[in-house]
Structure formats: C-alpha cells, structure tokens
Amino acid sequence: MQEKKTRRAHAAARLVTAMAFALTSVAAMAQGIYPNRPIRVVVPYPAGGNTDIIARDVMRDLSVRLGQPVVIDNKPGANSILGTDLVAKAAPDGYTLLVVIGAYANNESLYRRLPYRAADLAPVSQLTRTSLVLVTASPGVRSVDDLVRAGREGGAPLSFASSGVGSAAHLLGERFARTTGMKGTMHVPYKGTADATTDLVSHRVGFMFDAISAMGPHIRQGKLTALAVTGQERSPLLPQVPSLKELGHPELATYAWAGVMAPAQTPAAIVDKLSTELAAVLKGAELRTKLAAISTEAVGGTPAELAAFIARETQVNGEVIRQLNLSLD
C-alpha cells in the first residue's frame, strides 16, 4: 500500500514538474526568447508576383530585427486556399505564418466549403495597402463621367475585364457600375492580368481596375487612359489622375492589401511581439521607398486593427458576392 502511495506521489510530482516547465516555457517566450529558430512564412501565391515581392522585402527586414532567418515558402493553389489551410493547421508556436490579401476575406463568401474556419487563424498585422487605377482604351473616354455616360447610354453593354471571377478587380468593377448607375455593364473574366490587359488595349473590353504598377507602362505609352485611382488620395505615381473620392465616390475608396496571420492559439505574447516588430520594419525609409515604387504604402498596426479591417472587407465584398450569387465551389 505504501509503495502505491509512493508511486502516485512520484507521478503527481512529475505532472507538476511538467506543468511548471510548460508555464516556464511560455513565460520565457513572453520575455523575449522567441524566436530561437527560423520562421517560415507561407505565401499562397507564386513567386515573382506583387504579393511575393512585398512579403520578401518585409520579411528580409524582419529577419534582421529578430536575429533569425525568415524563410518565404510559396504554396500557390486553389485561390490561396491551399497555403491558407496549411498554416491554419500548423502548430501555434509562432514559427509558421501566413501572408494574406483580399482573396482571404472574399473566399469566406465565395466558397460554401472551406477546409479551414476563419477562427483557425489569428490576425497579426496589416502590412501594406496599394491603390488601384481605373483604365480604358476607349476612344473619346477621357474621364470617369465619360465612362459612366458610355455605360448608361450605349446600345451594347459596356464590358469590363478582371483577372477572374470573384477577384478584387471583378468585385470593384461591379461596385463601380452599381454606384454610378451603369446598368449596361458586362463582366469579362480572364485567367490573369496580362490577358485582360491585351484585350483592353485592343479595345475588346471597355475598362478595368488593376494595380498602378501593372498599368503604368501602358499609361505612359499612351495605350491606356487613367481615369481615376481608388485610394483616399492621388497617387504620387499618377499625380494628374484624380481619386474616386474627390470625384464624389468616397464609398469606392479601395485598396489591394496584404497582412500577416498566425495559427489560432498562438500565444498572445508572440503575436504582439511580431506585430510590434513588423510595425518597426514598416517604418524603415528604405523599405517605404521600395514599396512606393509600386504605389504601395506601408501600414503596420495591431492585431485588433487587422481583425476589424478584414471584417469590413468581408462584409462589403460579401454583400456584392451574395447579390451576384457567385460561388467558386
């Protein structure tokens, strides 16, 4: 009997020791020992695109501040779902992170069945926001008013291009048409920006929203006319082009954006440390100059601010998706 009591006492002591060790480990992380090994950042898009470029520039500087390698891992597929699911199911220890863009918020409405839940990921920090530009090659269309008039009065539907059904450009095009009363518009989806731009320049489609960095060369060559930018202010890269806000459409102020998420249940101390360090990185003059070259602004911010931002994006675009009865399942 005494021997059983002794074994139970030893087992209880081991349990207490294990619990104390776990608590000590969490406390140690909170005190700044994290990170002590490389961090993996999943980008659910191919290498070489804008999202990948932004992620690599930011994470290169974050690596310097943290004193550990921060490795980009491109996992494209299924409209970013493949890479997102990978991180949602990763260990919540701060060593696997995810870069998200607008598709992350939109997918919640575009897909009835996702392999992960929104609650499986925790916001860390918004990284950037990028103004888009409204462009056309239509002869005689030199302003937003001209475009709206053509969309209201033309005999045939005025078509607009995007890089795909449910993309940010598609949803913004629909919002623009509805807000301005262009009832005769027709969406033409493409497999990517390059194909859409080719047909836009060739007058096969009427207008398109896309990144200034992608449209800039065509604008400078006179192949496309820039009618408006979607940011709150004019873009330094297109100072002569008005914003939709100043043209009387503040509800259409829109940005492409990027942010960082972590698996849910990642300790708050780690999430806060990452958010703080990213905010410091995004204040760097050299990084801001690199981002400005693609008309992108550094943002930063707290996990709560990113959560609120994503909630707004999900609500605004989700309403359009439901009105159009869009589904990508």
LINQUI-V712474 format. One record per pair of residues at least 24 apart in sequence whose C-alpha atoms are under 8 Angstrom apart, sorted by sequence separation. I is the first residue (numbers start at 0). J is the second residue. D is the distance in Angstrom with one decimal. If there is no record, write none. Layout:
I,J,D
I,J,D
This chain:
78,102,7.2
79,103,7.3
164,188,5.8
229,253,5.3
230,254,6.2
159,184,7.2
161,186,7.6
163,188,4.6
211,236,7.9
229,254,6.7
274,299,7.6
157,183,6.1
158,184,5.4
159,185,6.3
160,186,6.1
161,187,6.6
162,188,5.9
163,189,5.2
274,300,7.1
275,301,7.8
46,73,6.3
156,183,4.6
157,184,4.6
158,185,4.5
159,186,5.2
160,187,4.9
161,188,5.2
162,189,4.9
163,190,5.9
274,301,6.2
45,73,5.9
87,115,6.6
155,183,7.4
156,184,4.9
157,185,6.1
158,186,5.7
159,187,5.9
160,188,5.8
161,189,6.1
162,190,5.6
163,191,6.8
274,302,7.0
38,67,7.4
40,69,6.9
42,71,6.8
44,73,6.0
45,74,7.1
151,180,7.1
156,185,6.0
158,187,6.6
160,189,7.1
162,191,4.3
37,67,5.5
38,68,6.3
39,69,5.9
40,70,5.9
41,71,6.0
42,72,6.0
43,73,5.8
44,74,6.1
45,75,5.5
84,114,6.4
151,181,5.1
153,183,7.8
161,191,7.6
162,192,5.1
271,301,7.8
34,65,7.0
36,67,6.2
37,68,4.7
38,69,4.7
39,70,4.9
40,71,4.9
41,72,4.7
42,73,4.8
43,74,4.6
44,75,4.1
84,115,5.8
88,119,7.7
150,181,5.0
151,182,6.4
161,192,7.0
271,302,7.6
35,67,7.0
36,68,7.5
37,69,5.8
38,70,6.1
39,71,6.2
40,72,5.9
41,73,5.9
42,74,6.0
43,75,4.4
44,76,7.1
87,119,5.4
147,179,6.7
150,182,7.0
151,183,6.3
270,302,7.8
34,67,7.0
37,70,7.1
39,72,6.7
41,74,6.5
42,75,7.4
43,76,6.9
80,113,7.7
87,120,5.7
147,180,7.6
148,181,7.9
150,183,5.7
162,195,6.7
86,120,8.0
147,181,6.1
150,184,6.4
161,195,6.4
44,79,6.5
160,195,5.9
172,207,7.2
43,79,4.8
172,208,6.9
43,80,7.5
171,208,7.5
43,81,7.0
43,82,4.7
160,199,7.4
168,207,7.3
42,82,6.9
43,83,6.7
168,208,5.4
41,82,6.5
168,209,6.4
41,83,8.0
54,98,7.2
160,204,6.4
41,86,7.4
159,204,5.7
160,205,7.6
158,204,5.2
159,205,5.3
160,206,6.4
161,207,6.5
157,204,7.6
158,205,5.1
159,206,4.8
160,207,5.2
161,208,7.3
258,305,7.6
157,205,5.9
158,206,6.9
159,207,5.4
160,208,7.9
50,100,7.8
41,95,7.3
43,97,7.9
38,93,7.5
39,94,5.9
40,95,5.9
41,96,6.1
42,97,6.2
43,98,7.3
38,94,4.5
39,95,4.9
40,96,4.7
41,97,4.8
42,98,5.3
43,99,7.7
109,165,7.1
236,292,8.0
37,94,7.1
38,95,6.1
39,96,6.3
40,97,5.5
41,98,6.3
42,99,7.5
38,96,7.7
40,98,7.0
236,294,6.6
34,93,7.9
235,294,7.5
34,94,7.8
105,165,7.6
234,294,6.9
136,199,6.5
102,166,7.0
135,199,6.9
136,200,5.7
102,167,7.3
135,200,7.8
136,201,7.7
137,202,6.3
101,167,6.8
136,202,6.1
137,205,6.2
136,205,7.0
137,206,7.9
135,205,6.0
136,206,7.3
135,206,4.5
134,206,5.6
135,207,6.7
133,206,7.1
134,207,5.5
133,207,5.8
134,208,6.4
133,208,4.6
132,208,5.5
133,209,6.9
175,251,7.0
131,208,6.3
132,209,5.7
174,251,7.5
131,209,5.2
132,210,6.1
131,210,4.6
132,211,5.7
130,210,6.7
131,211,5.7
134,214,7.9
171,251,7.9
212,292,7.9
129,210,7.4
130,211,7.1
212,293,5.1
132,214,7.7
211,293,7.1
212,294,6.7
141,224,6.9
143,226,5.7
211,294,6.6
142,226,5.2
143,227,7.1
141,226,6.7
142,227,7.9
136,222,6.5
136,223,4.8
135,223,5.5
136,224,6.0
167,255,7.6
134,223,6.2
135,224,5.4
134,224,5.5
135,225,6.8
134,225,4.6
135,226,7.6
133,225,5.9
134,226,5.8
132,225,6.6
133,226,5.5
134,227,7.6
132,226,7.4
133,227,5.3
132,227,5.8
133,228,6.1
132,228,4.3
133,229,7.7
131,228,5.6
132,229,6.1
130,228,6.5
131,229,5.3
130,229,5.5
131,230,7.1
130,230,4.9
129,230,7.7
130,234,7.4
131,253,7.6
130,253,7.0
131,254,6.5
130,254,4.9
131,255,7.1
129,254,5.1
130,255,6.5
128,254,5.6
129,255,4.9
128,255,5.6
129,256,6.0
128,256,4.2
127,256,5.5
128,257,6.6
126,256,7.5
127,257,5.3
125,256,7.8
126,257,5.4
127,258,7.0
125,257,6.2
126,258,4.8
125,258,4.0
126,259,7.0
124,258,5.7
125,259,6.3
123,258,7.6
124,259,5.4
122,258,8.0
123,259,5.4
124,260,7.3
122,259,6.5
123,260,5.2
122,260,4.6
123,261,6.6
121,260,5.5
122,261,6.4
120,260,6.2
121,261,5.1
120,261,5.6
121,262,5.8
120,262,4.6
121,263,4.9
119,262,6.1
120,263,4.5
121,264,7.7
119,263,5.0
121,265,7.7
118,263,6.8
174,319,7.3
170,316,6.8
173,319,7.7
123,270,5.8
123,271,7.4
170,319,6.9
123,273,7.0
124,274,5.4
170,320,7.6
123,274,5.6
126,277,7.8
124,277,7.3
101,255,6.6
124,278,7.9
100,255,7.3
101,256,6.3
126,281,7.4
165,320,7.5
100,256,5.5
101,257,7.4
100,257,4.5
99,257,5.6
100,258,6.4
98,257,6.7
99,258,5.3
98,258,5.6
99,259,6.1
165,325,7.4
98,259,4.6
99,260,7.2
97,259,5.5
98,260,6.4
96,259,6.9
97,260,5.1
96,260,5.9
97,261,6.2
130,294,6.6
96,261,4.9
129,294,6.1
130,295,6.9
95,261,6.9
96,262,7.3
129,295,4.4
95,262,7.7
128,295,5.8
129,296,6.3
93,261,6.9
127,295,6.5
128,296,5.4
93,262,7.9
127,296,5.4
128,297,6.8
91,261,7.3
127,297,4.6
128,298,6.9
91,262,5.1
126,297,6.1
127,298,5.0
90,262,7.0
91,263,6.4
93,265,6.2
126,298,5.4
127,299,7.2
89,262,6.4
91,264,5.7
92,265,5.5
93,266,7.9
125,298,6.2
126,299,5.2
87,261,7.6
88,262,7.1
91,265,4.3
92,266,7.2
125,299,5.2
86,261,7.2
87,262,5.1
91,266,7.5
124,299,5.8
125,300,6.1
86,262,6.2
87,263,7.3
93,269,6.3
124,300,5.5
125,301,7.8
92,269,8.0
93,270,7.4
124,301,5.6
125,302,8.0
123,301,6.8
124,302,5.3
123,302,4.5
125,304,8.0
122,302,5.0
124,304,7.7
125,305,5.6
121,302,7.9
122,303,7.4
124,305,5.8
123,305,7.1
122,305,6.1
122,306,5.9
104,309,6.1
108,313,7.7
104,310,7.7
107,313,7.4
50,257,7.2
105,312,7.6
104,312,6.3
105,313,5.9
109,317,7.9
104,313,5.0
108,317,5.5
107,317,7.9
65,276,7.9
101,312,7.7
105,316,6.5
109,320,6.9
64,276,7.2
105,317,6.5
108,320,6.7
108,321,7.5
61,276,7.0
111,326,7.5
61,277,6.6
64,280,7.9
109,325,6.3
110,326,5.8
112,328,7.2
109,326,4.8
110,327,5.6
111,328,6.6
108,326,7.8
109,327,5.7
110,328,5.4
61,280,6.2
109,328,7.5
57,277,8.0
60,280,6.2
57,280,7.0
57,281,7.3
57,286,7.4
56,286,7.1
33,269,7.3
53,290,7.5
29,268,5.1
28,268,7.3
29,269,6.7
25,266,7.8
28,269,7.2
